[in-house]
């Protein structure tokens, strides 16, 4: 039963008010104010922003951690060595329809295009819809032409990518037919000015309905309702003949494209978006869901091939993001909308050389979608608790590569080693780690298992929580231990569970917390004998995103989860007591991405979050069983989206450029200096007492140690 926690009102303490005061502002696409850019990773990019000339701007190449201010600062960055088979960063995007990438993955796409690294987008269906390329007012007068509409959408995508990459929407493409591992052919378009940029059109038939019964679709193929899914070639495609794919051939085709382009990082849609409890229908488009599951299956098969680069994965939320707070600041949202308008052919310029049309006029009626132009949201992979110190004084960092847990270790003396991959595949992005009282480290995540991927099987699908722990302090990790799932089955909720949050009491017993497909907080507690109790519902409504947990200096545990309007908290008032809640904190709406850790002075915990539609940073302190009021506003900053990782005197965030931005955590006479690092990264950074870590899109660990505590000027 929900318990109302007593709110303790107090005057703001120094801990509650001494926060980052960011004086950097963003104007005209460049950072003006207190900002420096470091060239640590030597990655070429149009986003480096060294041209900013505002007062206090540091020149490019200034090392991180050179400013003075209270709190810790960072030293020079190091990067773990490249792994065999790698040739630098390469990104592959897999989506169901033309425009899914522009709506749900940008601005990540534009940042990658300008990074100087290869990027290829794969479109599984032709996106032919009803064949009518018209605004609503013109539908009755337009003759349906599915091949023509598919071609118009291709033209719009080519124009959008050319404009993002070169500034010229008319920059030409070379179009050829390539054989696929599925036994047919696909179209490959290469941007002539920048051949590292490519588009692949698989041209399968689309469902033609968001959730309607359409057996001839990837949905029907996945569930064995049809044996073969036919193609829908676009007008003007160099692919010469129609074809059909079995389920296994679709998987083989995507696997072959992975092998052809050899990415180090894959962007894809959400394979478990949840269902509407009123209708039982999936919340996202059925093509998005099943296209992502086919991509998952292909990634698992690709991971078995020898000699290829290790691959990281990021999932993106689709239609469900409509009802959630916007994540992008106005300028970034404006740039995203401009690209969508180019795709939608809103300028009316006939520059594509075909009669089909130069863009998608259906989108022209609503180029921002249903709030999609103002938002990008990762479906999982937002944990900021993936670096831990073990009992031997060594540091350990964790990510997921090739569907396996990747572990790096830095001994008390020496540099980073790894990654070593723990046996066992199917791991989803977004693992979290905790330090146990005996000095060992435990890692928690979710794992996906799929069955029936050959023949006419039903395509079984399941996601569950798994954990592994070191066998001794500083030692190797034991086998994965499954903890199950609070979900009844995949059909009822599409296995929609969040990444886990974990609390550990003084005896080393863990409580694992998940958001389930009903958008409630659920938990499973470890017993004294090492076993686990059943999954239990802790309550809450409209819970979205990943919950986060933290323990204060007195051993009291806190769990936070976002709703579209506020943040809920569950608290353990003393070690060994049950978690009590949920309680509405009274905090304003967030972008849902939360992070939490011990408060700087050791009393209570500090919650970090972002203000919607701005990228501004905010923090709130909690002590005992009640929040300390009011929350602290951190205006200005470097915009961006995603979690704020607040370490011991250091903040680390994703900036508007996609680069990692770090700043001392404290107030100085002139305000702290944000430092941009020249690399794009996946997931969320981890800023802790030992330093700041991030996983680059090349799968390498980027690390800078914490420097000595500096003094105020």
N, C-alpha and C positions, 0 to 999 in steps of 0.2 A: 504494500500500500504506500502511495507517495507520502513522504514526510516533508512538511514545510520546515526549512532550516531558518533558524533565527538570524536575521540580518544584524550585524554589529556595525553601528554607525560610529565613525571616528573622524577626527580631522585628518586630512591627507598627511601621511608621513613622508619623510624624505624619500623612502623607498617608493611611495606611490606617485611622487611628483618628479623625482629626478629620472628623466627618461631622455631618449634621444630628441633633440630639438633640431630638426633638419631644416636648414636654410636654403638648400638647393631647390631650384624651381626648374620646371621644364617649359621651354618656350621655343616655338618654331622648329621643333624636332631635335634640338640640341639641348644639352644640359647646361644651364647657367647657374652659377652660384658656387658652392664649395664642392668640387668634384675633381677627382683625379682618375686617370685611366692608366692601368698597368699593362704592359705587354707580356705578361708572364708566359702565356701559351703560344704566342706568335701565330695566332689564327687570323688570317686576313678577313676583314669585315668592313662593310660600309657603315656599320653601327658603332664604330670605335669612338666617335664623337670627340676626337681631340681638337676639333676646330672651335669648340665652344670658347668664347672669349670673355665670359662674364667675370666679374671680380672674384678672386679666390680660386679660379679654375687651375688645376694642376696640369702640367704638360704631360703628353703621352709618354709612357715609359717610366714614370715615377713609381718606385716600388711601393707595394702596400705597406701600411703601418708606419709611415713616416711622420704622421701628425702627432701633436701633443694634445692630451686631454685625459680626463679621469677614465679609468677602466683599462682594459687590456687592448693591445694592438697586435697586429699580425706581422709576421716576418715574410721573407720571400716565398713565393709559391714553388712547389715541386709537383711533378707529375710522374706517376708510375710508368714504367717502360711499356711501349707497345707490345702487344702479344703477337706470336707468330701468325702469319696469314693476314695481318692487317695492313692496309695501305692508307691509313688516315681515316678521318670521319666520312661516313657516307650514310645518307638517310633515304629510307624507302617508306612511302606512305601508301596504305591500302584502304580504300573506301568503297562503298557500294555504288554511289552515284556521282556524276559530275556535279559539283558544288558542295558535297559533304565536307570536303577538305577546306573550302573557303569559309563555310559557315562555322565549322566546329573546331578547326585546327589552327586557323590564323589567330594571332600574329606569329605563331611559331614558324609557319611556312615562310613568310617574308624574311624573317630573321635568318633562317637556313639558306634561303636563296642568296642573301647578301654575304654569307659567311665565306664564300669561296670554295665550299665543299660540294660534292655531287649530291643531287636530290632527284628522285624519281617518284612520280605519283602513279599509282595503279588504280584504275577504275574497273570494278568487276562487272557492272551492268552497263548497258548502253544508255540507260536513263530515258528510254523512249516515251514513257508515260502513255498518254492517249494520243500522242502524235500532233498535238495542237500547240504550235509555238505562237502564242498570242496572249495579250492582256485580257482580263475578264470581259471587258467591253467589246472585244473584237473576236471572241470565241465563235459566235454564231456564223460569222462571215469567213472563217478560216477552215480550209479543208485539212482533215487529219492526214499526217504523213509521218509515220514513226521513224523511218530512216532519215527523213529530213530534219525532224526535231532532234534526233540524236546527233546529227551533224552540227546543228546550230549550237547545241550545248558544248560540243567539242570546240567549236570556234570561240565560244565565250571563254572557255577554260584556257585555250591557247593565248587569247588576248590578255587575260588576267595575269597569267604567269609571265608572259613577255613583259608586261608593264611593271610587275613587281621586280623582275630581274634586271631589266634594261632601261626602264622608264618609257619605253615605246611599245604600245600595244600592237603595233603592226610588225614588230620584229619577226622575221620569217622562221618557219619550222620546216624541217625535212621529215616527211612521213613515209614509213616503209612498213612492210609486213614481215613479222618475225615468226618462226615456228615456236610452238609451245610444247612443254613436256606433257601436256594433256593430249597431244596428237592433232591439234588444229593449228590455228594461227591467231596472232594478235597484232594490233597496230602499235608501232612505236614512233612517237614524235620526238624529235630532238631539236632544241633551240639552236639555230645556226650560229648565233652570236656567242652562245655559251653552251657548248655541247655537253657539259656536265649536267645539264638540266633536261630531264626527259619525262614524257607522259606515255603510259601504256594503257591501251583500251582493249580489255578482254572481250567486251561486247556480248555478255550474256543477257538474256531476256530479264527484265525487271518484273517485280510483282505487280506493279500498277496500282497498288493500294497500300496504305499505311498498315492496316491491320485486317483487311478483308481476306476471305478465304480464296487464296490464289494458289492452287496446287502447282501450276507451272511457274515456279519461282525457286529461289535458293532455299526458302522455307520448306517447300514441298520436297525438294531434292534431299535436303538434310534429313527429313523425317521419313524418307522412303516412299512417299506418295507417288512419285514419278521416278523412273529409272534414268531419264536423260533430260537435261535442261537445254533448250534450243538457244541459238544465238539470235541477236538482232543487230545486223550490221548497219552502220551509219552510211548515209549517202556520201560517196566520194572516198570511202575508206579503201586503202590499198589491200585489205584482206579480201581475197578473190571469191571465196565460197562460204556458204552457210555451214554450220556445224552444230553438234550437240555434245555436251559433256555429261558423263556420269559423275557421281559424288567423288569418287576417287580421282577422276580426271581433273576436277576443279582443284582438289588439294594438290595434285601433281603439277598443275599449271602454275599455281601460286608458288609452290616450292621451287619450280624451275626459274621463276622470275627472281626469287630470293638468291638463287645460285648465280644467276646472270649478273645481278647488280651488287651482290655481296655487301649488304648494308652492315653498318655497326649499330644502327638505331632504326627501329620501326615504329611509325605512328599508325594507329589503327583505331577503329571505333569500339564501342563498349559491347562486349558479348553478353553482358548480364545487366540490362538496364532496368529490370523490375517490371511489374505488371500493375495495372490500375485495379485497386481492390473492388471497385464498383462493377467493372466490366470483365475483369480477368484478362484483358488484352495487354500486350506488351506496351510499355510507355514510349518506346522508340519505334521507328519504322522497321518492319520485319526484315527488309533488305539490309539495314544497318546491323541488326542483331546477328543474322545468319551469315552475312558476309564476314563479320568479325570472327565468328566461330570457325568458318572455313580458313580464315587467316591464322587463327590459333593452331588449327590442326596442321597447316602447312609449316608454321614455325617449329612445331614439335618434330615434324619429319626432317626439316632442314637442319635442326640441331644435331641430327645423327650423321650428317655428312662430314667427312674429315677435311681438315685444311682450310676451313672457311673462318672469317672473322667471328668473334663472339658478338652476340646481338643483345641489346637492351630494347625494351618495349615500353611504349606509353599509350594508354587508352584514353579516349576522349568521350565525354558525355555528349549526347545528341539532343533530341527533342526535349527530354526532361529538364534541360537547363532553362527552358522558357519561363518557368514559374519561380526561378531562383534569382537572388540579387545579382546585378551586373558586376563583372569583375574588372572591366577595362576602364582606364581613364579616358576622358573625352577625346584627346588627340589620337590615342591608339585606336579607339573605336572608330574615329573618323577615317583613319587610314584604311581600316578593315572594310568599312562601308564603301569607300572609293573603289576598292578592288572588286567588291560585289557588284557595284554599278557598272563597272567595265564588263564583267561577266554577263550582266543582264542586258547589255546592249542599249543602255539608256541614252547614249549620245546619238544613236541612230545612224552612225557613220557606216557606210558599206565599204569596208576595207578588207573583207575576208575572201573575196573572190568566188563566192558560191551564192546560189539563189536560196539556199536553205535558211539563211539568216546568220547574223554575226554574233548572236548571243541568245540567252534564255529569257524570252519575254514573259514567261510565267513569273519569274523572279522579279522582273521589272515592276510588277504591281506592288511588291513589298520587298525591296532589296535588303532590308535589315532583318528579314525573316521575322520570327516571333521573339525579338530581343537577342537573336543570336549574334548580330554584329557587335553588340556591346559586351560580349562574354566569350571567354574560353575557359573550360573547366576540365581538369583531369578526373577521370573516373576513379582512379586510385593512384598510389605512388606519391603521397604527400607527407610521409613520415619525416620528421626531423630528428629522430632518435635511432640512427643507424651507425653511430660511432660510440664505442664504449671502451673504458679502461678496465683491464682484467687485474686479478690479484697479484700478478707479477710485475705490474707497472707497464705492461705493453698496451698499445692501442689496437683496437680491432674495428674494421669498417666492413659494412655489408651492403650488397646490392643483389640484383638478379640479372644474370646474363645467361643466354641460351636456355632459359627456363629453369636454371639451377641457382642455388645460393652461391654467390661469389663472395669470398672472404679475403680481405687483406689484413696483414698484421705488421705492426711496427714494434719490435722489442724495445725495452726500456733504453737500450743503447743501439742505435742503428737506424736504417731507413725502412721504408715500407716494402713489404714483400707480398707477392701474389699478383693476381688473385688465384686462390685455390677454389675449385668448384666442388661443392658437396654433392655426392651422388643423390640421384632422385630428381626427375624433371617435373614439368608442369607448374612450376612456381609462378605466381602472379607478381607483377611489380608491386612494390610497397611493403617491404619487410620492416619490422621494427625490432629493437633489441633492448634488453634490460640487464643490469648488473645484479647478480645474486649476492646475498650476504657472505657466502663462502669464497667470493672472488671469481666465480665462474660467470660466464655470459650465456644468456639464453636468447634465441632469435625466434620470432613468431611471424607468420605470414599466412597467405591462403594459397591453395593448390587447386588447379583445375585438372580433372580427368575426363577424357572423352572416349566413347566406345562407338562401335558401329560405323566406322568411317570408310569401310569398304563394302561392296555389294549393295544390298538394299536394307541395311540395318536402320534402326530408328534414330541413330545419332544421339546416344545417351550422353548426358552432360551433368557434371557435378563439381561444385566448389566447396571446399572445406578448409578449416583452420588446421595448420600443422605447426609443430614446434621442434626445435632441437637445442641442445645445451652442450657446453663443453664437458668432457668427462672429468677434467680437472682444471684448476685455475691455470690459464695460459695454454691448456692442452687442446687436443683435437675435438671436433664436434661429433657427437653420437648420431645415430640414425634419426630420421624424421619420425615424430610421434603424431599420429592423427588425432585431432580433437573434435572432429565432426563439424556439424553445422546446425544452426537453429532453424533452418528451412526444412519444410516438409518434403518438398521435391522441386525439381527444376521447373516443371510445368506451372506450378502455382506462383512462382516468384522469379523465374529465370535465374535462380541461384544468386540473387542480388544481395550480397553481403558486402560490408565495407572491409577495408583493411583493419586488422585488429589493433586495439590499444591494450596495454598490459600494466597492471600494478603488482608490486611484490611487497609482502609484509616482512617484518623483521625475522620471521622464521624461514623466509625463502619461499613461501607459498604464493602462487600467482593467481590473479583474477584476470581472465581474458574478456574483453568487451568488444562487441560488434554492433553495428547498426544492421537490422534485418530488412527484408523486403517490405515489411509493413511500416518501416521508418520509426522503429522503436529501438531502444537500447536493450541489448541482451547480454548475458554474462554467463561464464562457466568458471567455477572456482576449484582450485586444487585443494585436495584433502591432505591431512597430516601424513597419511600413508603413501602419498605420492600419486594416488589416483585422482580422478576428476569427477565432480558432481555433474548433474544434468544441466543443460542450457536452461536459463531462467530469464524471463522478461522483467527488466527493471523499469519499464515505463517510458514515458516521453511520447510525444506525437510530432509528426512532421520533422523528424530528425533526418538530416542529410549530411553527406560527406563522411569523412572518417572521424570517429571520436578520438580524443587525445587524453592522456593520463599523466599525472605527475605526483610526486611524493615530496612533502616538505621536510625540513630538518628535524621535525619531531615525529616523523614516521606516519603522518596523516596523509591519506590518499585522496586525490581529487580526479574526477572524470568530467570532461566537458564535451558537449555535442551541440552543433548549430541547428537551428531551425531557420526558415526564411526570415523570421522577424527578430530573433534574439538568440541567446545562448543558454542552454540548460546545464546545470551542474549537479553532480552526485558527489557526496563527500563521505569519507570515513572519519568521524570526529576523533577517533583514537585508534592506535594500532590494534588489530584484532576485531574491531567492531564492523558490522555490516555497512555496506555503502547505503547512504540514505539520499533520497531524492525521487524524482527530479524536482529541482527548484529553478524557477525563472530568475536569472541573474539581474534582470533589468537592463542588461547591456543592449545597445542598438543592434540592428541587423549587421551581419558580417558577410564577407564573400564565401563563408562556410569553411575556408581553410584555416584551421586553428593550430597553434602549438603552445606548449606549456612546459614550465620547468621551475625548479626552486627559485624563490625570490632572491635577489642579490644579497640581502642581509641575513638570509637563512630563515626568515620568519614567513611561513606561508609559501604560496606559489604565485608565479606571474603568468598570465594568459596573454598571448600575442594574437592579433588578428588584423584584418584590413577593413577600411571603410569602403563600402560599395561605390562603384563608378568613379573611383579616384586613384586607387593604389596607395592612399595614405595609410600610415601605420598607426595602430592603437594598441594600448596595453591596459590590463586591469589586474589588480592584485587581490588575492584571496588569502584569508588567514583564519584558521580554525574552520568553523562550519559556515562562514558567511563571507561574501565579497566585501572588499574594502571599496568604499565609494568616494569620489567618482572615478571613472576610468580616465586614462591619460590620453590626450590627443597628440599625435605626432604628425603635424601637417607638413606639406611640401614633400620632400623626399625624391625618390627616383621612380615613382609610379610602379608599374609592373603588377603582377598578380601572384597568387599562391601563398604558401605559408611564410611566416616571419620566424626565422630561427634566432632566438635570443640566447646567446651564450654568456659566459662569465666576462662581461664587459665588451662583448662584440655582437653586432647584429649582422645577419647575412640574409639577403633577399634576392629574388629574381627581379631585375630591373626591367624597365620598358624595352630596352634593347635586347632582352633575353640573356644578357651577360649577368654573371654573379656580381652583386654589389655588397660591399661590407663597410661598416662604420663603427667607430668606437661607441660604446654604450655609456653615454654620460654627457653632461653639459659643459661646454667650454665658453670662453668669452666670445668667440665668433661662430660657434656652432661646430658640430663634428664634420669631418670630411668623408663623403662617400667615395669609395674607390671602386671603379669598374674593372673587372678582370676580363681579358680578351678570350673568352671561350663560352660556348653555349653548353648548357648542362641539362641533365634529365632529372625528373622528380623534384626534390627539395634539397637545399643545402642543410648541413648540420654544423651549427656553431656551438662549440662546447668549451669547457675550461682549458682544453689542450690546444684548440685551434679551430679552423674552419675547413670543412671538407665538402666536395661536390663531385658527382660522377659526370664526366663529360659525355657528349654524344658519341665519342670514340670508345666508350666503355672503360676509360682510364680514370683512376682516382686522382683528383686534384686536391692538394693539401697545402695549407700554410699554418705553421705553428703559432700559438699565442706568444706574444712578446711580453716583456716585463711590464708591470703596472707603471704607467707614466703619471706625471704630476701636472696639475693644472697650470697654465701659463700665468 
